[in-house]
Amino acid sequence: MLLNRETSTDLTLLKETFHDDFILTMSNVFSWVRWIGIVGSSRITWKLYALTLFCLLLAIEGQASKKVMRALTGVAVDISGHSTS
């Protein structure tokens, strides 16, 4: 089968506009998942939010460790005022 030059240029579809629905969909997905905690960009607000959550986690872990240490050493006092040792 022999194609001439006019037919080959018609087959390339150069006159069609390029529509990329995937990029639009992915940008919409990343903009919506930010509300449930998945960070999609490197904005300073998300870094501050992550730092705040990390500090809260450290505070909770520190208090839990302190209570365990107090219970193991016998310093802890229960609700009725009695020592645990």
CNS distance restraints for C-alpha pairs under 8 A (distance, minus, plus):
assign (resid   3 and name CA) (resid   7 and name CA) 6.19 0.50 0.50
assign (resid   3 and name CA) (resid   8 and name CA) 6.59 0.50 0.50
assign (resid   4 and name CA) (resid   8 and name CA) 6.51 0.50 0.50
assign (resid   5 and name CA) (resid   9 and name CA) 6.42 0.50 0.50
assign (resid   6 and name CA) (resid  10 and name CA) 6.37 0.50 0.50
assign (resid   7 and name CA) (resid  11 and name CA) 6.36 0.50 0.50
assign (resid   8 and name CA) (resid  12 and name CA) 6.72 0.50 0.50
assign (resid   9 and name CA) (resid  13 and name CA) 7.44 0.50 0.50
assign (resid   9 and name CA) (resid  14 and name CA) 7.90 0.50 0.50
assign (resid  10 and name CA) (resid  14 and name CA) 7.92 0.50 0.50
assign (resid  20 and name CA) (resid  24 and name CA) 6.94 0.50 0.50
assign (resid  21 and name CA) (resid  25 and name CA) 6.03 0.50 0.50
assign (resid  22 and name CA) (resid  26 and name CA) 6.06 0.50 0.50
assign (resid  23 and name CA) (resid  27 and name CA) 6.11 0.50 0.50
assign (resid  24 and name CA) (resid  28 and name CA) 6.27 0.50 0.50
assign (resid  25 and name CA) (resid  29 and name CA) 6.18 0.50 0.50
assign (resid  26 and name CA) (resid  30 and name CA) 6.16 0.50 0.50
assign (resid  27 and name CA) (resid  31 and name CA) 6.14 0.50 0.50
assign (resid  28 and name CA) (resid  32 and name CA) 6.27 0.50 0.50
assign (resid  29 and name CA) (resid  33 and name CA) 6.13 0.50 0.50
assign (resid  30 and name CA) (resid  34 and name CA) 6.47 0.50 0.50
assign (resid  30 and name CA) (resid  40 and name CA) 5.91 0.50 0.50
assign (resid  31 and name CA) (resid  35 and name CA) 7.99 0.50 0.50
assign (resid  31 and name CA) (resid  40 and name CA) 7.63 0.50 0.50
assign (resid  32 and name CA) (resid  36 and name CA) 7.96 0.50 0.50
assign (resid  33 and name CA) (resid  37 and name CA) 6.78 0.50 0.50
assign (resid  33 and name CA) (resid  38 and name CA) 5.70 0.50 0.50
assign (resid  33 and name CA) (resid  39 and name CA) 7.66 0.50 0.50
assign (resid  34 and name CA) (resid  38 and name CA) 5.04 0.50 0.50
assign (resid  34 and name CA) (resid  39 and name CA) 5.55 0.50 0.50
assign (resid  34 and name CA) (resid  40 and name CA) 6.82 0.50 0.50
assign (resid  39 and name CA) (resid  46 and name CA) 6.93 0.50 0.50
assign (resid  42 and name CA) (resid  46 and name CA) 7.08 0.50 0.50
assign (resid  42 and name CA) (resid  47 and name CA) 7.38 0.50 0.50
assign (resid  43 and name CA) (resid  47 and name CA) 6.74 0.50 0.50
assign (resid  44 and name CA) (resid  48 and name CA) 6.18 0.50 0.50
assign (resid  45 and name CA) (resid  49 and name CA) 6.11 0.50 0.50
assign (resid  46 and name CA) (resid  50 and name CA) 6.09 0.50 0.50
assign (resid  47 and name CA) (resid  51 and name CA) 6.14 0.50 0.50
assign (resid  48 and name CA) (resid  52 and name CA) 6.14 0.50 0.50
assign (resid  49 and name CA) (resid  53 and name CA) 6.28 0.50 0.50
assign (resid  50 and name CA) (resid  54 and name CA) 6.10 0.50 0.50
assign (resid  51 and name CA) (resid  55 and name CA) 6.17 0.50 0.50
assign (resid  52 and name CA) (resid  56 and name CA) 6.25 0.50 0.50
assign (resid  53 and name CA) (resid  57 and name CA) 6.15 0.50 0.50
assign (resid  54 and name CA) (resid  58 and name CA) 6.21 0.50 0.50
assign (resid  55 and name CA) (resid  59 and name CA) 6.21 0.50 0.50
assign (resid  56 and name CA) (resid  60 and name CA) 6.23 0.50 0.50
assign (resid  57 and name CA) (resid  61 and name CA) 6.13 0.50 0.50
assign (resid  58 and name CA) (resid  62 and name CA) 5.94 0.50 0.50
assign (resid  59 and name CA) (resid  63 and name CA) 6.22 0.50 0.50
assign (resid  60 and name CA) (resid  64 and name CA) 6.18 0.50 0.50
assign (resid  61 and name CA) (resid  65 and name CA) 6.08 0.50 0.50
assign (resid  62 and name CA) (resid  66 and name CA) 6.12 0.50 0.50
assign (resid  63 and name CA) (resid  67 and name CA) 6.24 0.50 0.50
assign (resid  64 and name CA) (resid  68 and name CA) 6.28 0.50 0.50
assign (resid  65 and name CA) (resid  69 and name CA) 6.12 0.50 0.50
assign (resid  66 and name CA) (resid  70 and name CA) 6.14 0.50 0.50
assign (resid  67 and name CA) (resid  71 and name CA) 6.12 0.50 0.50
assign (resid  67 and name CA) (resid  76 and name CA) 7.54 0.50 0.50
assign (resid  68 and name CA) (resid  72 and name CA) 6.14 0.50 0.50
assign (resid  69 and name CA) (resid  73 and name CA) 6.13 0.50 0.50
assign (resid  70 and name CA) (resid  74 and name CA) 6.10 0.50 0.50
assign (resid  70 and name CA) (resid  75 and name CA) 5.13 0.50 0.50
assign (resid  70 and name CA) (resid  76 and name CA) 5.07 0.50 0.50
assign (resid  71 and name CA) (resid  75 and name CA) 6.28 0.50 0.50
assign (resid  71 and name CA) (resid  76 and name CA) 5.05 0.50 0.50
assign (resid  71 and name CA) (resid  84 and name CA) 7.05 0.50 0.50
assign (resid  74 and name CA) (resid  83 and name CA) 6.99 0.50 0.50
assign (resid  74 and name CA) (resid  84 and name CA) 5.51 0.50 0.50
assign (resid  74 and name CA) (resid  85 and name CA) 4.81 0.50 0.50
assign (resid  75 and name CA) (resid  83 and name CA) 6.93 0.50 0.50
assign (resid  75 and name CA) (resid  84 and name CA) 7.16 0.50 0.50
assign (resid  75 and name CA) (resid  85 and name CA) 7.58 0.50 0.50
assign (resid  76 and name CA) (resid  83 and name CA) 6.24 0.50 0.50
assign (resid  76 and name CA) (resid  84 and name CA) 6.07 0.50 0.50
assign (resid  77 and name CA) (resid  81 and name CA) 5.75 0.50 0.50
assign (resid  77 and name CA) (resid  82 and name CA) 5.59 0.50 0.50
assign (resid  77 and name CA) (resid  83 and name CA) 4.59 0.50 0.50
assign (resid  77 and name CA) (resid  84 and name CA) 5.97 0.50 0.50
assign (resid  78 and name CA) (resid  82 and name CA) 5.68 0.50 0.50
assign (resid  78 and name CA) (resid  83 and name CA) 6.44 0.50 0.50
assign (resid  78 and name CA) (resid  84 and name CA) 6.74 0.50 0.50
